[in-house]
Amino acid sequence: MDPRIKLLNRLFLDAVLPVTLAALALVLALTAQVANVQGERLDAQLASRIEQLAGTIAASIDAPQPLLDAALREGGLRHVELQHPNGRHWSSGQPVADQRAGNYRRVLSAIDGGRPTLTMQADLQPLRRAQAITWLLGALCAAGILLLAWIARWTLRRQVTQPLLKVQGMLDACLDGLPLPASSAGLPEAFARIEQALPILAGRREQTALALDSSEEMGNATHQNQAATRSKARFIALVNHHFRQPLQALQLFTANLHPSTDTDQQALLAHMRTSIASMTRLLDALLEMSRLDAGVVTVKPVEFSVTELFLHDRQWLNEEASRHGATVVWHDSRHHLHGDAELAANLLLQLASNAIANAPLGRVLIAARRRGQSIRIEVRDNGPGIASDQQQQIFEEFVQLPAAEALRRDGYGLGLAIGDRLARLLGTRIGLRSEPGRGSTFWFDLPEAPAAERSRAPRGRKPTPIWRHAS
């Protein structure tokens, strides 16, 4: 079955059909209630009339015939009859034996040694007509509800499923480097903005690749770095402005889609979410590199402890390790550091994330120890290791070693490149010790805070915050 039909059917079953069934049940209940009330109202009216007629006859039992005739002339009755136990009998009208009449009986008080019986036969045709009209109106309401359900299904197909699947195809083409499909007119505003941003994104990526190729052919390293920096800065600014908000809207749309037990439907939604998450990670990494290369990050040295550094992203790293089946071991210490706490935490996050991704089902150790006048932060894993002739390449952009590609296919080779820039801002460097088959150890050194700086802030003054924003 066409994925568009499956998605449309799932949306219809989850969103429109329950409301339609509830509305039909409500119309049915209301129609039955109105028809029942109409019958009860007629019963009450006839019960009141027979009570009034019984009271009048009890006062004039010797001549009841005029009273019976008058009751028949008032309408709504087919036959009225009064029968005394002594054999006397009075009646007015012709009785009928079909379902168009209803019989009502009332036993009067004892008169002349007996209890006369008053019988009325009502005409039910007006009631049947009123109830038929009621059911006809209910059927019209049900037909209107079914028409609205059909319109809702048509709207879902035109406004949600078709644009969503088209955008998903464009995302796949953009990630795979294929030509983007032709744009479609008449898309909803949110999808139209995404569709407009995707060609710009693809074009900027091609321009970046062409600029890099041209710089390599010229052999001018300085010009190459400057052109790449400017190209990436423009690319990131354009992506951040035109693509982030539509991408977030697309994440909300896919988050509200609930997959059914159908395997094709689950695979389609999982692929869409994976594509969106991949684009988001790439966008965030490129934006971070652009900020670091542009020189807009200000270093704010403060005094902070190793414990604070380790706690900054510990929860996220533990969850990421659990997702990869790895184990993170933290060896804390009481050392105090001096430097930019936010940049140091980001550097540790890049190294630890890289270690977790390269050691699935393995073990990652994060520790701190004294090294002369500095404190060394180490991240050690038992992954496949790195050959000596490849250890310098891993700090370059978009570089993934063959062994690493077999383990993590959801990255872009930007984590260590970002970490290298962060280390330079902190005035340190990233060290590496690794051998194939024996894991890898990354580290960086930060100066230890002098003992004089470890005193508490004066009373009445708040301590200087070490984090620029919440983790």
N, C-alpha and C positions, 0 to 999 in steps of 0.2 A: 504493500500500500504506500502511496505517496506520503512522505513525511509531513507535508503540509496538511493533508487530510487527517493524519493521526494527531497532529498537534491541535488542529481545529476541533476534532471530536473530543479530545481531552479537555480543552478549555470549555467547550459547550457542556460536557457532562459535569464538570466541576463547578462552573459558575452560573450557567443559564438554566440548565435542566432542574436543579433543586428549587430555584425560585419559581419556575413555571409550574411544577407540580404542586408547590405550596399554594400558589394563586388559584389553580384549578380546584384544589381541595376546599379552599375557602369559599369560592363561588358555589360549589356544590352544597356545602353546608348552609350557606346563607339562603340559597334557593329553597332547599328542603325546609328550612326554618320558616321562611315566609309562607310557603304553601301550608305548613302545619298551623301557623297562626291564623291563616284565613279559615281553615276548617274549625279551629277552636272558637273563633269569633262567631261563626254561624251557629255553633252549638250553644254558645252563651246567649245569643239573641233568641233562639227558639226556646231554650229553657226558661228565659224570662217571660216570653209570650204565653207559654203553657201555664206558668204559675199565675200570671194575671188572669188568664181565661178561667182557670180553675177557681180562683177566688170569686170572680164574677158569677160563675155558674152556681157556686155554693150558696150565694145569696138569692138566686132566682132559679132554683131547681125545678119549679113547676113549669116554667116556660123557657127551656134552654135553646130551642131551635133558632130564634132570632140572633142569639149570641154566637152560635156556631156559624151562621151565615155571615155575620159581620166579620168574624175572624177570618173567614175564607176570602172575603172581599179585600181585606187589607194587603193581600199578596204574600208570596213566599210559601204558600201552603197548597197542597193538592187535595187533601181530605181531612176532615175533622169529624170525630165520632165520640158520642157519650153513651155509655151502656150501664144500666142499673141492674143489680143482681136480681131484682124482681121481674126482669124480662123487658122492661121499658127500654127503648132504643131510639136515639136521635143521631142524625148524621148530615153532613153537608159536603158536596163534592164527590168525585169518583176516585176510589183508591186504585193504585197501580202496584204491580208486583215486580218491577224491574229495579235496576240499580240507580235510576235517576231520582229516587225519592228516599228519604230517611224517616224512620218511625221514632216518635217520642211518646212516652206513656206516663200518665200521672194518675194515681189513685187518690180520690177525694175523701174528705172526712165522712164519717157515717151519717147517712141521711135516710130517714124512714126505715131504719133497721138494716140498712145495707151500705156498702161503700162503692159508689159509682166509679167507673174507670173512664178517664178522658184520654183519647188517642189522637195524635196529630201526625200527619204525613207531610214532611217538608219537601219542597222542590229543590233538588241539588244541582240542577243544570247551571244556574248562575255561578255556584261555587266551582263546578268543574271548569267552566270557561275562565274564571279568574285564576285558578291554579294552572291551567294550560298556558295562559299568558305569562305567568310567573316563570314557568319552566322554559318558555321560549326566550324570555329575556336572559335567563341564566345561561342558556346555550349560546346566545349571542356574545355574552361576556366571555365565555370559555373560548369561543372562536377568536375573539379579539386578543386574548392572552396567547393563544397559539400563534397568531400572526405576529405579535410582538416578539415571541421567542424566535421565529424564523428571521425576523429583521435583525435581532441581536446576533444570530449565527452569521448572517451575511456581513454585518458590521465587523465582527471578530475576524472574519476571513480577509476583508478588505483593509482594515485598519491595524491589525495586530499580526496575524500569522504570516501573511505574504510579505510585509515589510521586514518582520523579524528574521525570516529565513533568508531574505535577500541580503540584509546586513551581515548575517552570519556567513554567507558565502563570500561577501567582500572581505570580511575579517580573515577568513581562511586564505583567500587569494593574496591579501596583503602580507600575511605571515610567510606564505610559501614563495613570495616573489613573483607571482603570476600576474598577468594583465587583469585589471579590475573590470567587472561587468559594466555594461552601459547603465547610466543612471536612469531612474524611473521618475516620471512626473506624478504628482498627486499624492506623495507620501505624507504621513502625519509629520508635524513639526519636529518632534524629537528624533524620529528616524531620518528625516531629511537632513538634519544637522549632522548626524553621524555619517550619512552617506556623503555629504559635502566634505567632511573632514578627512575621510579615508583616502581619496585621491591625492589630497595635499600631503598627507603623511607618506604615501607611497612615493610621490614625486620628490619629497625632501630626502627620503632614504636613497633614491637613485642619484640625486645630486651629491649627496655626501659620498657615495661610493665613487662617482666620477671624479669628484675633487681629490679623493685620496689616490686614485689611480694616476691622475694627472700630476700630482705632487711627486709620486714615486718615479714617474718617467723623467721628470725634470731633475731629480736627484738633489734637490735643495731641501735639506731637512728643516731648516728654519721656516722657509716659506710653507712647507708641508704642514708643520705644526700649527702655524698661524691660520692657514686656510681651514684646516680641520676644526680648530677651535671656534672660528667664526661660523662655519657651517653648522656645527653642532649647537652653538648658542642660538642661531636663528631657528634651527630645527626644533630644539626643545621649547623655545618660546612659542613657536607656532603650535606645536603639539599641545603644550600646556594650556594654551588659550582656546583652541578649537576642538580639542579631542577629549580632554579630561571630563568636562561636564557631560557630553553625550555618552561617554563610556560609563560614567556612574549611573546615568539613566538606564543604560542597557543592562547594567548589573542588577538594578532594581527590577526590571522586567523579568529577567531570567530567574531571580530569586523567588518571584511569586508564581513561577510555573512549577507545579507539583507533578513529578513523573509518575506514571502508572506502572503496573507490573509488566507492561509491554517492553521487551528488551530493546527494540528499535527506538522507541520513544525515549527510554532512559539513555541510550547511547547518544542520541541527538542532543538532548539537553546537557549531558555531561561534556560533550565535545564543545558546545557553545560556551559553557562556563569555563572550561579549560582555556579556550581561545581568549576569552575576555581577561581571565586572570593572567595569562601570559603577556598580553598587551599592557596590562597595568604594571606588572613587574618591570617590563622593559622601559616603560615611560618613567617610572620612579627612578630606576638606575641611571638612565640618561640625564634626567633632571639633576640628580645629585652630582654626576660628573661635570655637568655644565656649570653648576654653582662653584665647584671646587676649582675648575679651570679658569673661571672668570675672575677669581680673586675677590669675591664678595663676602667670603666667610671670614669673620673677625675672630681671632684667637683671644680668649678671655681666661688667662691662667687663674686658677683658684687652688685651694688646698682641699683634698678629698681623700677618703680612705679606699683601700682595695675592696672592702666589704660593700661600700656604696657603688663602686664600679661594677662588681659582680652582680649585684641585685638589680641593676638598671634594666637588663634584658633577660634575666634568668628565666622568667616564666615563659617568654616566647621561645627561647632556645630549647627549653625542655620539651615544649609542645612540638617544635619542629623535629627534634630528635626522636620523639615518640612516633611521629608520622613516618620517619625513615626507618624505624626499628632500631635506632641507635641508643646508646646510653651516655649521658653527660655526667662527668664527675667533677665537682668543684672543690679545689683545695684553697680555702680562704686563708687570709693572714691579717695581721694587725698593722701592716705597713700603711703609711700615709704618703700620698703622691702630690706632686705639684705640676699643674698643667691645665689644659682645657678639658674639663670632665666630659662634656658632651661629645667632643671629637674623639676622646679616648674610648668612650663607650661605643661609639659608632665603629671605630677601628676594631675593637674586640668583637663586635657583632659580625663584621664582615669575615674575620678570620674564623670565628666559631661556626658561622653558617657554612663556610667553605669546607671546614673539617667534617661537619655533619653530613653534608651532601656527598663527600668522597669516602665516607666510612659507613655505608648503610649496614645495619645489623651488627655494627661494631661498637667501639668505645672511643669517647673523646674526653680528654683530660684538660681542664682549664685551671691553671695554678699561677701563683705569684711568689717570687723569692728574691732575696737581696742579691745584687750584682754590683759590688763596689759601692759607689755613692748613688746608685740607681736601683730601681725595682724593675725586675724583668717579668712581664706578663707572657706566659707561654700557653699555646694551644697545641695539643698533641693528639694525633689520631693514628689508628692502626689500619689506614686505608692502603691502597695499592702502592703508594710511594711515587716519587718523581725522579726521573733520571737526571744526572748532573748537567747534561747538555740542554735540558729543557727547563731548568729551574728559573732562568731569567725570563723566558717567554711568558710564563704564567702571569706576570704582572702587566702584560700588555692588554689592550682592549680587545674584546671579542675573541680571546684565545682560550680554547679548551683542548686539553691533551686527549689523545685517543683513548687512553684508559679512563679518563674522567668522563668522556662522552658516553661510554657504556654504562656508567653508573647514574648520571643525572642528565637527562635530556631536557629539563625544564629551565635551565639556566642559559645565560648569554655570555659567560666569560667576562663579567664586569666587576665581580665582587672584589677580587684581589687588586684590580686596577684602581678601584675606589679606595681600597685600603692603603695602597701605596701613596696616593695623594693626601690622604688623611695623616699618614705618618710624617710626610714632609711638612705639613702644616704644624704638627706637634714638635718639630725639630728632632725627630728620630727617624729610624728606618725599620723596615720589616726584615727580620732575619729568617733564614730557612735552613733546616737540616733534614735531609730525606734521602732514602735509598729505595730502589724498586723492591717491593715485597715486604718492606719493613716500616711502612707508615711515614708520616711527615710531622715535623715540629716547626711551627711558626712562632715568632716572638717579636716583641718590641720593648724598648726600655723607656722609662719615664723617671725623671729626677725625684728623689725622695724629699718630702717636705721637711724643712728645718724644724727642729723641736720648738723654736720660738714662735712659729706660725700655728702651732697646734693648740694654742689657748683658746678658750671660748670667747665669744663676742661679749663686749661690755653689757652690763645690765641696762635694759631699756632699748637696746638696739637689736634688730633682727639680723641673724647671720646672712652672709651673702649667699644667694642660691647658686648651687653648682650646675643645675640643669636649666637649659634655656626653655624647654617645654616638657610636657608630660611624656613619659616613655610610651 
